[in-house]
């Protein structure tokens, strides 16, 4: 359920949610931008998340997370790690680098959504005489947000996922009704028909609880979605019917819509 367009490698990594501690990998003033980038992606592919992100602008936020918070975020960074592995080939190929003072760009060969190879820039900056992955603008954002940065990133991603899921529900109802004499389906029926994914029945993937409410005659319906953990997995509650999607912050309660 990942959906990011027109992103550089660094923007995609902005949503990775990881935790970590100290390691010597992050302290090597002699490592070049290209060497840093190669090692960074190698660590990600090997799922050595802590080592990798201590080499990035996310270090301060990572170090602020407790062990419990890390476990809470584990499903998110595991999911994003899979996306990175699909995007970055096992053999990390770099076409060149540019250095300008304390900023650098490494040009990495990646695979697009169609599996075609293209070049994307990975930004690096020098901090305490070490090259780290990321840019200075986002470094300041991470420092300002602290560990809450990761939770805000997750909430924003979940809000986008719910919007996408609502679209799938709407289209799924159209397909379902075409094959059931104009009657719409409930959640279990839409899943069984294969028009919406099965993970909609749980909260792990989206961080939301979905419900589909159907009239007794099956001729009308509406869907709702509320965060499984208000303020952690999401803030907005959603309501969908034939007129479209509406959302609002009602402290995790179902959104009431007056027709």
Steps between C-alpha positions, in 0.01 A plus 500: 500500500789730442434795275773755441556679166775733379715421805877498527668227695530728804134603501393137488727425793339785695216262589716215628435455869796359685682498832859447600804554720869574465724337242837566344342495154381856547847629588737491207622839377690339212194344337399674176139590407488206258640257757252630758209456260604149401541392863172665597300303245695184570405526867135554406495198269651291778235641739767651722270792558675650799840510336354646180304783656776611729666597171211732417325820605262290715758418765372735770141378465605136495704531816205663680268202450445260788510124445121489529455778242737320267289184521187705439651634180651171384221412249550835328874481447479135398245593233708790374818290504334260257417793271861617509627151418271491197615843387876464558667204321716260701800632311495868590609678185611865517548705184686787666515754781517878535646679801450867581636601839311312770233368260521213255281312254550136408321374190356155569356261243154389618200317358175683429149356544530322164834343589692730268834640606536872562730738686391670822701745711577419863588808706767501768637762736812519714435516875785485753735418213291193399287460190143398586202418276238774473484876459540787742140621477359165609773465762363810672145363478607175662687682778200721569249212509718254692361148531152634416627538144457127443145491636398803292645333189305184575175691559535686170571175316196332660273791406609458138449123521145547629418739216624238254304225674181705490544537125541123472185442705301735277620330182456160661136572577438590137652172383322299767158647421543427130532131584232486772187649341575852617553408864808624683730293721604513861865490599534121507323463165722758329810323634369161387428642155860622478407863435668627819808354675463269798719716722211748520351264761787576740685812612866403456544621141307828515472571872124541450177312572273482195127430497250479217137560596241375253126559494262208557411481130867527395427799278701757693814506717760713671846427638690635799859485624638603838860486628583190702709721729404865487810719484725201425362325192288791379301810595230532237176301488356429154152460354425378147174477310386547141578872520865451588745496794488734796739514793549685826678489834241382756744349751484156343120468511286418193446804279135604503378629164161666459348430162 
